[in-house]
Amino acid sequence: MTHKQILQPAGWAAPRGYANGVAASGRQIFVAGQIGWNERCEFDSDDFIAQVRQALLNVRAVLAEAGARPEHIVRMTWYLVDKREYLARGREVGQAYREVLGRDYGIAMSAVQVAALMEDRAKVEIEVTAVVPG
């Protein structure tokens, strides 16, 4: 039995690429917003997809510090400077997601367009909550 339960109300259309809700039990891990820079706090690219990939790698690295893996993620929030680029490059976003985090879409996700992020070159910031089974 998994430690996560997907919450899908009867009669609701199934979401694509995320879950409407997730219930989980275990040790909670909270990962601060991660942007698309490397471990030296330097941007290797201004490309949106490169920054998405790096932000996801950063999330994965922080999770690992707690003994958590991508399949433990239960909630994810994306802060985007340009929602149109996110939507236009959705296939590439999905590919980067699968390459870094795998194919678990049983995650309650939100995506929000913001006027700016704290780092001027940042195009995306991703924060997550994970639950490691007890």
N, C-alpha and C positions, 0 to 999 in steps of 0.2 A: 504494500500500500504506500502510496506517495504521501509526502507531508503537505502537499498542496491540493486544494480542491477548487476547481474552476466554478465560479458562480455565474450561471446563465439562466435567467428567469424564463420560465415556460412561455412559449409564443414569441419570444424576441428573436429577431434575425441574428444569426451568428456573426460576430465581428470578424474581420479579416486582419490577422497579424497581431492581435492582442486579445485580452479577455476583459469582459465587463467588470469582473471582480474576482478576487482570489482570497480564499481563507487558507491559513497555514499555521502550523504549530512548530515551535522550536526556538532557537536563539536568533534574535533579530540583529541584522547587520545594516547599518545606515551608511551609504556612500554619498559623500558630498558631490556636488556638481563637478563633473569632469569635462574638461574642454580638450580640444584637439592639439595640445602641445605634448612634447615628449617629457621624459623624466628630468630633464634639465630646465623645464619650463620655457622651452623654445619651440616655436612653430617650424615644422619642416615643410609645410605647404599651406597655401591659402585656398586650396581646392576644397570644396565642401565635403566631398566623399572622403578625401584623405583625412580631413578633420573628424568626420564621423567615425571612421575606422580607428583613429588614434584615441578618441574619447572612449570608445568601447573597449579598446585595449587597456586604457587607464582604469576603467571600471573593473575589468577582469583582474587586473593586478591588485587593486585595493581589496577586492573580494578574497583573493588568495591569501592576503595577510591575515584574514580571519578564518582561514580554512574553508572558505565558501567557494562555490563554483557557479557558473552562469545558470545552471538549472535550479539554483536556490533563489533566484530573483523572483520577487512577487509583485513589485511595483517599480515603474520606470517613468520618469518625466523628462521630456525633451524640451529644451528652450531653444528656439530657432530665431535667428535674425531675419531670415527670409523664407516664409512658408512656401512661396511659389517654387523656389529652388528645391526644397524638400519634396514637394509633390511632383515636380517635373523629373526628379531623379530618384523616384521611389524604388525602381528596380535595383538601382545601384546601392541605395540605402539598405534594401533587403539583402542584397548579396554581401555587403560588408557586415551586416548583423549576423548572418548565418556563418560567415567565415570566422568571426570572433566569438560569438556567443552560442552558436548552434541553432537548432530548429525549434526550440521551446518558445512558443508564443502564448503560453499560459501565464501571461503577465498583465496586470492591470496597468495600462499605459495612458499617458496624457502627452499631448504635444501642444506647445504654446508659442506663438510668435511674440517676440519681445522687441522693444525699440533698439536695445543694445545689450551687450554682455560686458562684464567688467574689464575683460581684456579686449582691446580694440580689434585685434585680428581674429578673434574667436567668432566662428559662425554657428556653433552649436555647443550646448552644455547639456550633459546628461547626468541625472542623479537617480539612484536606485535604492530600494529596500530589498534585502534578501532575508530569508529565514532558513536557517540550517536545522535539520531535524535533530531533536534531542535524543 
